[in-house]
């Protein structure tokens, strides 16, 4: 059924002259005509944001108008396809725009009805041979005269993921044939994420030629999201108090906007949560005015918490960093960064101009020196200082980023990057992405190139930390002309000293309920002094392995005794330290 029906030509008209001649002073004036409902183009223009989408749809409307005029004039038809790809993240109004597009084409006489039929994979694909063609044909015929909207269309070509047959491609083949047989009776719109829709179009030779136009839907801006909340509030009889819009804008600025960000749905959820908080806030008030019932305050935007003026500034996290064993150079460099960020925040609050600070880092040094732990603390520090929304750490290595075939690497790298949105992406042994003797079939360089583009496109959403041996990390930075400029700071992690390794063993022993006798501490220092600090040395990991060996030997030693005092059960002696030196301590 068309969303908008034109007023029939037999509808009554209103003439000013007729009113004057037929009315008297004592008679009431004739009622004003009811306002005509807005047309689909007007509704489209009234939608929040979507400037590029509106422009593309306007171009399509003009083309269809021109094609219609040429048809009425008996001229050859324009070579154009009305089928569309709607590409972009969820919650950006794709279904709404599809419905309006169908109504517009119906008004232009291009489509008979203009109705929208929404479908997904489950509506088209059957579990038995031959069933898919029947289901797809049935759904297609129900949309004749209007628009068939297939959401997440890429799932038709994604495969079942199991060992049995997948009939999604049968649905695609059936659609291609039906679109050819009924090219002037229907408009098909397929929707989904941009990258996946590109793969979908490549899954069948005839698809790309039938969907020659792609309309890109981008994430809503923070201001658009605020407007969506404001409109939702107004439609439910609420108003936003002074300061509420600013609080909403701050909230949306901090929200990570990965591919799974809900956009309009996220904004509506925020509004619903605001209503819930307002209800909780007013529940204890003895008297509530109508104005208070309808007003949403800034404090309704986010859950109740500490005074923003008392927000954390990283002091506790810095204390945790200082408490780590060793790493004097790394600690000093991280503290310098924190001081710089604090100063930048003070300048912003004072309305002074600030320099742009790069937050991506290189952690250079041997393994087992606390690089992952420092990266986690760094992410949390950036979150407390307002640089990142969440500050979570996502650990990855070459195996998580590099695929097995062309295109797979870009997909894996993007997925890892999206998981880190709002926090830190930590890539251990990053130099393995660009092996020294890499051949043409190695996709590590593709991961680096993809990563660079993502860092540029989302420079304020993710902090990337690459880690590895110092010499190899220099080679890694030199593998791409733009890498060194994106990682402008390098933090040095050196080998632990003998005393620091003894301290690490002592701390872990205490946590496990053991103590080291004074002579054991001296023996440990002698033991660590004899271990070479080569590339295979594991530092903190070796210290933990040493403690595990000591606990095992103590258990063996005490097992030979008929009785052991309670104090002996927790005491580690020099003889519990291994006499042999590991050939590979990593």
C-alpha positions as CSV (number, residue, x, y, z in Angstrom):
1,X,0.0,0.0,0.0
2,X,1.5,3.4,-0.9
3,X,2.6,5.5,2.1
4,X,1.1,8.7,0.6
5,X,-2.0,9.0,-1.4
6,X,-2.6,11.9,-3.8
7,X,-5.8,13.9,-3.3
8,X,-8.3,12.9,-6.0
9,X,-9.2,15.6,-8.6
10,X,-12.9,15.5,-7.4
11,X,-11.9,16.7,-3.9
12,X,-13.7,19.9,-2.9
13,X,-12.0,23.2,-3.6
14,X,-12.3,26.4,-1.6
15,X,-13.0,29.8,-3.3
16,X,-12.7,33.1,-1.5
17,X,-15.3,34.7,-3.7
18,X,-17.8,31.9,-3.1
19,X,-17.3,32.2,0.6
20,X,-18.0,36.0,0.6
21,X,-21.2,35.7,-1.5
22,X,-22.7,32.8,0.4
23,X,-21.9,34.0,3.9
24,X,-23.7,36.6,6.1
25,X,-22.5,38.6,9.0
26,X,-24.3,36.3,11.4
27,X,-23.0,33.1,9.9
28,X,-19.7,31.6,11.0
29,X,-16.9,31.6,8.4
30,X,-16.4,28.4,6.5
31,X,-13.8,26.1,8.1
32,X,-10.2,26.4,6.7
33,X,-9.2,23.4,4.5
34,X,-7.2,20.8,6.3
35,X,-3.4,21.0,5.8
36,X,-2.2,18.6,3.3
37,X,0.2,15.9,4.7
38,X,3.8,16.4,3.8
39,X,4.9,14.6,0.7
40,X,7.7,12.0,0.8
41,X,10.3,14.4,-0.5
42,X,9.4,16.8,2.3
43,X,9.6,14.0,4.9
44,X,13.0,13.0,3.5
45,X,14.3,16.6,3.8
46,X,13.1,16.8,7.3
47,X,15.1,13.8,8.5
48,X,18.0,14.5,10.7
49,X,21.4,14.6,9.0
50,X,22.0,12.3,5.9
51,X,23.0,15.3,3.7
52,X,24.8,13.2,1.2
53,X,22.0,10.6,1.1
54,X,19.4,13.3,0.5
55,X,21.6,14.7,-2.3
56,X,21.9,11.3,-4.0
57,X,18.2,10.6,-3.7
58,X,17.4,14.0,-5.1
59,X,19.6,13.2,-8.1
60,X,17.8,9.9,-8.6
61,X,14.4,11.6,-8.4
62,X,15.4,14.1,-11.0
63,X,16.6,11.3,-13.3
64,X,13.3,9.5,-12.9
65,X,11.3,12.7,-13.6
66,X,13.3,13.2,-16.7
67,X,12.9,9.6,-17.8
68,X,9.1,9.9,-17.2
69,X,8.9,13.1,-19.3
70,X,10.9,11.4,-22.1
71,X,8.6,8.4,-22.0
72,X,5.5,10.7,-22.3
73,X,7.1,12.5,-25.2
74,X,7.7,9.3,-27.0
75,X,11.5,9.6,-26.8
76,X,13.8,6.7,-26.2
77,X,14.1,5.6,-22.6
78,X,17.1,6.6,-20.5
79,X,19.5,3.8,-19.8
80,X,19.2,3.7,-16.0
81,X,18.8,1.2,-13.2
82,X,16.5,2.0,-10.3
83,X,17.9,-0.8,-8.0
84,X,20.1,0.5,-5.3
85,X,22.7,-0.5,-2.7
86,X,22.4,1.2,0.7
87,X,25.8,0.8,2.3
88,X,26.7,1.9,5.8
89,X,26.4,1.2,9.5
90,X,23.1,0.3,11.3
91,X,20.6,2.7,12.6
92,X,21.3,5.4,9.9
93,X,17.8,5.5,8.4
94,X,18.3,3.1,5.5
95,X,14.8,1.5,5.9
96,X,13.1,4.9,6.3
97,X,14.8,6.3,3.2
98,X,13.9,3.1,1.2
99,X,10.2,3.5,2.2
100,X,10.2,7.2,1.1
101,X,12.0,6.4,-2.1
102,X,9.3,3.9,-3.0
103,X,6.6,6.5,-2.3
104,X,8.4,9.1,-4.4
105,X,8.6,6.7,-7.3
106,X,4.9,6.0,-6.9
107,X,4.1,9.7,-7.0
108,X,6.1,10.0,-10.2
109,X,4.2,7.1,-11.8
110,X,7.4,5.0,-12.0
111,X,6.0,2.3,-9.6
112,X,2.4,1.2,-9.4
113,X,2.1,1.1,-5.6
114,X,5.4,2.1,-4.0
115,X,4.9,-0.2,-1.0
116,X,8.0,-1.4,0.9
117,X,8.5,-5.1,1.6
118,X,11.3,-5.7,4.1
119,X,13.1,-9.0,4.0
120,X,16.3,-10.7,5.3
121,X,18.1,-14.0,4.6
122,X,15.6,-16.0,6.7
123,X,12.8,-14.8,4.5
124,X,14.5,-16.0,1.3
125,X,16.6,-19.0,2.1
126,X,15.1,-22.5,2.7
127,X,16.8,-25.5,4.2
128,X,16.0,-28.0,1.4
129,X,16.9,-28.2,-2.3
130,X,14.5,-26.1,-4.4
131,X,12.8,-24.4,-1.4
132,X,14.9,-21.3,-1.7
133,X,13.8,-20.5,-5.2
134,X,10.2,-20.8,-4.2
135,X,10.5,-18.6,-1.1
136,X,12.5,-16.0,-2.9
137,X,10.0,-15.9,-5.8
138,X,7.1,-15.6,-3.4
139,X,8.6,-12.7,-1.5
140,X,9.6,-11.0,-4.8
141,X,6.1,-11.2,-6.2
142,X,4.7,-9.7,-3.0
143,X,6.8,-6.6,-3.7
144,X,5.9,-6.1,-7.3
145,X,4.8,-2.5,-7.9
146,X,6.9,-1.4,-4.9
147,X,10.3,-1.8,-3.2
148,X,11.9,-5.0,-2.1
149,X,14.3,-4.1,0.7
150,X,16.8,-6.9,1.7
151,X,18.6,-6.0,4.9
152,X,22.1,-7.5,5.5
153,X,22.0,-8.8,2.0
154,X,25.6,-9.9,2.2
155,X,24.6,-12.8,4.4
156,X,23.2,-14.5,1.2
157,X,26.7,-14.9,-0.1
158,X,28.5,-15.5,3.2
159,X,28.0,-19.2,3.3
160,X,26.6,-21.4,6.0
161,X,29.8,-21.8,7.9
162,X,29.1,-25.5,8.2
163,X,29.7,-28.7,6.2
164,X,26.2,-28.8,4.6
165,X,25.1,-27.0,1.5
166,X,24.2,-23.3,1.7
167,X,21.3,-22.1,-0.4
168,X,22.0,-18.4,-0.1
169,X,23.6,-18.3,-3.6
170,X,20.5,-19.9,-5.0
171,X,18.5,-17.0,-3.6
172,X,20.9,-14.6,-5.3
173,X,20.6,-16.4,-8.7
174,X,16.8,-16.4,-8.4
175,X,16.8,-12.7,-7.6
176,X,19.0,-11.9,-10.6
177,X,16.6,-13.7,-12.9
178,X,13.5,-12.2,-11.4
179,X,14.9,-8.6,-11.6
180,X,15.6,-9.1,-15.3
181,X,12.1,-10.5,-15.9
182,X,10.4,-7.7,-14.0
183,X,12.8,-4.9,-14.5
184,X,10.1,-2.2,-14.8
185,X,7.8,-3.5,-12.1
186,X,9.9,-3.3,-9.0
187,X,12.8,-1.6,-7.3
188,X,15.2,-3.8,-5.2
189,X,17.3,-2.2,-2.5
190,X,20.0,-4.3,-0.8
191,X,21.5,-3.0,2.4
192,X,24.5,-3.7,4.7
193,X,28.0,-2.7,5.8
194,X,30.0,-1.1,3.0
195,X,32.8,-3.7,2.8
196,X,30.5,-6.7,3.0
197,X,28.2,-5.2,0.3
198,X,31.2,-5.0,-2.0
199,X,31.9,-8.7,-1.5
200,X,28.2,-9.4,-2.0
201,X,28.1,-7.7,-5.4
202,X,31.2,-9.7,-6.5
203,X,29.5,-13.0,-5.6
204,X,27.5,-13.1,-8.9
205,X,28.5,-11.8,-12.3
206,X,25.1,-10.2,-12.9
207,X,24.7,-8.5,-9.6
208,X,27.0,-5.5,-10.1
209,X,25.4,-4.6,-13.4
210,X,21.9,-4.6,-11.8
211,X,23.0,-2.5,-8.8
212,X,24.9,0.3,-10.5
213,X,24.4,2.9,-7.8
214,X,25.4,2.8,-4.2
215,X,24.1,5.3,-1.6
216,X,26.5,5.7,1.3
217,X,25.1,6.1,4.8
218,X,27.6,7.5,7.3
219,X,27.5,7.5,11.1
220,X,25.4,10.4,12.4
221,X,27.4,13.3,13.8
222,X,27.3,14.1,17.5
223,X,25.1,17.1,16.8
224,X,22.7,14.9,14.7
225,X,22.4,12.4,17.6
226,X,21.6,15.2,20.0
227,X,18.9,16.4,17.6
228,X,17.4,12.9,17.4
229,X,17.2,12.8,21.2
230,X,15.6,16.2,21.2
231,X,13.0,15.3,18.6
232,X,12.2,12.0,20.4
233,X,11.7,14.0,23.6
234,X,9.5,16.6,22.0
235,X,7.3,13.8,20.4
236,X,6.7,12.4,23.9
237,X,6.0,15.8,25.5
238,X,9.4,16.4,27.1
239,X,11.6,19.5,26.9
240,X,15.4,19.7,27.4
241,X,16.5,22.0,30.2
242,X,19.4,24.4,29.9
243,X,22.7,22.4,29.8
244,X,21.0,19.1,28.7
245,X,22.0,19.5,25.0
246,X,25.6,20.1,26.1
247,X,25.6,17.0,28.3
248,X,24.2,15.0,25.5
249,X,26.8,16.2,23.1
250,X,29.6,15.3,25.6
251,X,28.1,11.8,26.0
252,X,28.0,11.2,22.2
253,X,31.5,12.5,21.7
254,X,32.8,9.9,24.2
255,X,30.8,7.0,22.8
256,X,33.0,4.7,20.5
257,X,31.5,4.6,17.0
258,X,32.6,1.3,15.5
259,X,30.7,-0.5,12.8
260,X,28.3,-1.9,15.4
261,X,27.4,1.5,16.7
262,X,23.6,1.8,16.6
263,X,23.4,5.5,15.6
264,X,19.7,6.4,15.7
265,X,18.9,3.4,17.8
266,X,21.6,4.4,20.2
267,X,20.2,7.9,20.4
268,X,16.7,6.6,21.1
269,X,18.1,4.3,23.8
270,X,19.8,7.3,25.4
271,X,16.4,9.1,25.5
272,X,14.7,6.1,27.1
273,X,17.4,6.0,29.7
274,X,17.0,9.7,30.4
275,X,13.3,9.1,31.0
276,X,14.1,6.3,33.4
277,X,16.6,8.5,35.4
278,X,14.1,11.3,35.5
279,X,11.5,9.0,37.0
280,X,14.0,7.8,39.6
281,X,15.0,11.4,40.4
282,X,11.4,12.6,40.8
283,X,10.1,9.5,42.7
284,X,11.1,10.9,46.1
285,X,9.8,14.5,45.5
286,X,6.6,15.1,47.5
287,X,5.2,17.6,45.0
288,X,5.9,17.7,41.3
289,X,4.8,20.4,38.9
290,X,3.7,19.7,35.3
291,X,6.7,21.6,34.2
292,X,9.1,19.4,36.1
293,X,7.4,16.3,34.8
294,X,8.1,17.4,31.2
295,X,11.7,18.7,31.8
296,X,14.8,16.5,31.3
297,X,17.9,17.8,33.1
298,X,21.6,17.3,32.3
299,X,21.9,14.9,35.3
300,X,19.3,12.6,33.5
301,X,21.8,12.1,30.6
302,X,24.3,9.9,32.5
303,X,24.1,7.8,35.7
304,X,24.7,9.5,38.9
305,X,28.3,9.6,39.8
306,X,31.0,11.8,41.4
307,X,31.2,15.5,40.9
308,X,32.7,16.2,37.5
309,X,35.0,18.7,39.1
310,X,36.5,15.8,41.2
311,X,37.1,13.6,38.2
312,X,40.2,11.4,38.2
313,X,43.4,12.8,36.7
314,X,45.5,9.6,36.5
315,X,47.2,10.0,40.0
316,X,46.2,6.5,41.2
317,X,47.2,4.8,37.9
318,X,50.5,6.6,37.9
319,X,51.1,5.3,41.5
320,X,50.4,1.8,40.2
321,X,52.9,2.4,37.4
322,X,55.6,3.6,39.8
323,X,55.1,0.5,42.0
324,X,56.1,-1.8,39.1
325,X,59.5,-3.3,39.4
326,X,62.3,-1.5,37.4
327,X,61.6,0.2,34.0
328,X,62.9,3.6,35.0
329,X,63.1,4.9,31.5
330,X,59.6,3.7,30.5
331,X,58.1,5.2,33.7
332,X,59.7,8.5,33.1
333,X,58.5,8.7,29.5
334,X,54.9,7.7,30.4
335,X,54.9,10.3,33.2
336,X,56.1,13.0,30.8
337,X,53.2,12.1,28.4
338,X,50.7,12.3,31.3
339,X,52.1,15.7,32.4
340,X,51.7,16.9,28.8
341,X,48.1,15.6,28.6
342,X,47.2,17.2,31.9
343,X,48.7,20.5,30.7
344,X,46.8,20.3,27.4
345,X,43.5,19.7,29.3
346,X,44.1,22.7,31.5
347,X,44.7,24.9,28.5
348,X,41.5,23.6,26.8
349,X,39.5,24.4,30.0
350,X,41.0,27.9,30.0
351,X,40.1,28.4,26.4
352,X,43.7,28.5,25.2
353,X,44.9,27.0,21.9
354,X,46.4,23.6,22.2
355,X,48.9,21.6,20.1
356,X,47.8,18.3,18.5
357,X,49.4,15.4,20.4
358,X,50.0,12.0,18.8
359,X,49.1,9.2,21.2
360,X,50.3,6.2,19.2
361,X,53.5,4.7,20.7
362,X,56.3,2.3,19.9
363,X,57.3,0.1,22.9
364,X,60.8,-1.1,22.1
365,X,62.7,-3.7,24.1
366,X,63.1,-7.4,24.9
367,X,60.3,-9.6,25.9
368,X,59.0,-10.0,29.5
369,X,59.6,-6.4,30.5
370,X,56.1,-5.4,31.2
371,X,55.1,-3.8,27.9
372,X,51.6,-5.2,27.9
373,X,51.0,-4.1,31.5
374,X,52.2,-0.6,30.8
375,X,50.1,-0.5,27.7
376,X,47.0,-1.4,29.7
377,X,47.8,1.3,32.3
378,X,48.4,3.8,29.5
379,X,45.0,3.1,28.0
380,X,43.3,3.6,31.4
381,X,45.3,6.9,31.9
382,X,44.1,8.2,28.6
383,X,40.5,7.3,29.5
384,X,40.8,9.2,32.9
385,X,42.2,12.2,31.1
386,X,39.4,12.3,28.6
387,X,41.4,11.3,25.6
388,X,39.7,7.9,25.1
389,X,36.1,6.9,25.9
390,X,36.9,3.5,27.5
391,X,40.6,2.8,27.5
392,X,40.3,-1.0,27.2
393,X,43.3,-2.9,25.8
394,X,42.9,-5.3,22.8
395,X,46.0,-7.5,22.4
396,X,46.9,-8.8,19.0
397,X,49.8,-10.4,17.0
398,X,50.5,-11.2,13.4
399,X,48.2,-14.3,13.5
400,X,45.2,-12.0,14.5
401,X,45.8,-9.6,11.6
402,X,47.2,-11.5,8.6
403,X,44.8,-13.7,6.5
404,X,45.3,-16.5,4.1
405,X,44.1,-15.0,0.9
406,X,43.7,-11.6,-0.9
407,X,41.2,-9.4,1.0
408,X,41.2,-11.6,4.2
409,X,44.0,-9.6,5.8
410,X,42.2,-6.3,5.5
411,X,39.1,-7.8,7.0
412,X,40.9,-9.3,10.0
413,X,42.8,-6.1,10.6
414,X,39.7,-4.0,10.5
415,X,37.9,-6.4,12.9
416,X,40.7,-6.1,15.4
417,X,40.8,-2.4,15.0
418,X,37.0,-2.1,15.6
419,X,37.3,-4.2,18.8
420,X,39.7,-1.6,20.1
421,X,37.5,1.4,19.3
422,X,37.6,3.7,22.3
423,X,40.7,2.1,23.7
424,X,44.2,0.7,22.8
425,X,45.2,-1.7,20.1
426,X,48.4,-3.5,21.2
427,X,50.3,-5.3,18.5
428,X,53.0,-7.5,19.9
429,X,56.0,-8.3,17.8
430,X,54.7,-5.9,15.2
431,X,57.8,-6.3,13.1
432,X,56.7,-9.8,12.0
433,X,54.1,-8.0,9.8
434,X,57.0,-6.9,7.5
435,X,59.4,-9.9,7.5
436,X,62.9,-9.1,6.2
437,X,62.7,-11.7,3.4
438,X,59.0,-11.5,2.8
439,X,57.9,-12.6,-0.6
440,X,55.1,-11.5,-2.8
441,X,52.6,-14.0,-1.2
442,X,53.0,-12.5,2.3
443,X,50.0,-10.4,3.4
444,X,51.7,-8.7,6.4
445,X,52.3,-5.6,4.4
446,X,48.6,-5.5,3.6
447,X,47.9,-5.5,7.3
448,X,50.3,-2.5,7.8
449,X,48.7,-0.5,4.9
450,X,45.2,-1.3,6.2
451,X,46.2,-0.3,9.7
452,X,47.6,3.0,8.5
453,X,44.4,4.0,6.7
454,X,42.3,3.1,9.8
455,X,44.6,5.1,12.0
456,X,44.1,8.1,9.8
457,X,40.3,7.7,9.4
458,X,39.8,7.2,13.1
459,X,42.7,9.1,14.6
460,X,40.8,10.1,17.8
461,X,39.1,6.8,18.5
462,X,41.9,4.3,18.9
463,X,45.4,4.5,20.2
464,X,47.8,2.0,18.6
465,X,50.9,0.6,20.4
466,X,53.3,-1.5,18.5
467,X,55.9,-3.5,20.4
468,X,59.0,-5.6,19.8
469,X,62.8,-5.7,19.8
470,X,64.3,-2.3,19.2
471,X,66.3,-3.0,16.0
472,X,63.3,-4.9,14.4
473,X,60.9,-2.1,15.3
474,X,63.1,0.4,13.5
475,X,62.9,-1.8,10.4
476,X,59.1,-2.0,10.8
477,X,58.7,1.7,10.9
478,X,60.8,2.0,7.8
479,X,58.6,-0.4,5.9
480,X,56.0,2.2,5.1
481,X,56.7,5.9,4.5
482,X,53.8,7.0,6.7
483,X,54.4,4.7,9.7
484,X,57.2,6.7,11.4
485,X,55.1,9.9,11.3
486,X,52.2,8.2,13.0
487,X,54.4,6.7,15.8
488,X,56.3,9.8,16.8
489,X,57.2,8.6,20.3
490,X,59.2,5.5,21.3
491,X,59.3,4.2,24.9
492,X,62.4,2.1,25.8
493,X,62.1,-1.0,27.8
494,X,65.4,-2.4,29.0
495,X,66.4,-5.8,30.6
496,X,65.7,-6.2,34.3
497,X,68.7,-6.0,36.6
498,X,69.6,-8.9,38.9
499,X,68.2,-7.1,41.9
500,X,64.9,-6.4,40.0
501,X,64.5,-10.0,39.0
502,X,65.0,-11.0,42.7
503,X,62.3,-8.5,43.7
504,X,59.9,-10.0,41.1
505,X,60.5,-13.5,42.4
506,X,60.0,-12.2,46.0
507,X,56.7,-10.5,45.1
508,X,55.3,-13.4,43.3
509,X,56.4,-15.8,46.1
510,X,54.6,-13.6,48.7
511,X,51.4,-13.5,46.6
512,X,51.5,-17.4,46.5
513,X,52.1,-17.7,50.2
514,X,55.8,-18.4,50.2
515,X,58.9,-16.6,51.7
516,X,62.5,-16.6,50.6
517,X,65.1,-17.0,53.3
518,X,67.9,-14.4,53.4
519,X,70.4,-16.8,52.0
520,X,67.8,-17.7,49.2
521,X,67.7,-14.0,48.2
522,X,71.5,-14.0,47.9
523,X,71.5,-17.2,45.9
524,X,68.8,-15.8,43.5
525,X,71.0,-12.8,42.9
526,X,73.9,-15.0,42.1
527,X,71.7,-17.2,39.9
528,X,70.4,-14.3,37.8
529,X,73.9,-12.7,37.4
530,X,75.0,-15.9,35.7
531,X,72.2,-15.9,33.1
532,X,73.2,-14.1,29.8
533,X,70.9,-11.3,28.7
534,X,70.6,-12.3,25.1
535,X,67.6,-12.2,22.7
536,X,66.1,-15.3,24.2
537,X,66.1,-14.0,27.8
538,X,62.6,-13.7,29.1
539,X,63.1,-11.2,31.9
540,X,59.9,-11.2,34.0
541,X,58.8,-14.4,32.5
542,X,62.1,-16.1,33.4
543,X,61.7,-14.8,37.0
544,X,58.3,-16.4,37.2
545,X,59.6,-19.6,35.7
546,X,62.4,-19.6,38.3
547,X,59.9,-19.3,41.1
548,X,57.7,-22.1,39.7
549,X,60.8,-24.4,39.6
550,X,61.7,-23.4,43.2
551,X,58.2,-24.3,44.4
552,X,58.4,-27.7,42.5
553,X,61.8,-28.6,44.0
554,X,60.6,-27.5,47.5
555,X,57.6,-29.9,47.2
556,X,60.0,-32.7,46.1
557,X,62.3,-31.9,49.0
558,X,59.6,-31.9,51.6
559,X,57.9,-35.0,50.1
560,X,60.9,-37.1,51.3
561,X,60.2,-36.0,54.9
562,X,57.8,-37.8,57.2
563,X,56.8,-34.5,58.8
564,X,57.3,-30.9,57.9
565,X,56.6,-27.9,60.1
566,X,54.1,-25.4,58.9
567,X,56.8,-22.8,58.5
568,X,58.8,-25.1,56.3
569,X,55.9,-25.5,53.9
570,X,56.2,-21.8,53.0
571,X,60.0,-21.4,53.2
572,X,62.1,-21.5,50.0
573,X,65.7,-22.4,50.5
574,X,68.8,-22.0,48.2
575,X,68.8,-25.6,47.3
576,X,65.3,-25.1,45.7
577,X,67.0,-23.0,43.0
578,X,67.9,-24.9,39.8
579,X,71.6,-25.5,39.3
580,X,71.3,-25.6,35.5
581,X,71.0,-22.6,33.3
582,X,68.2,-22.6,30.7
583,X,69.3,-22.8,27.1
584,X,66.2,-20.8,26.0
585,X,64.5,-18.7,28.7
586,X,62.0,-17.0,26.5
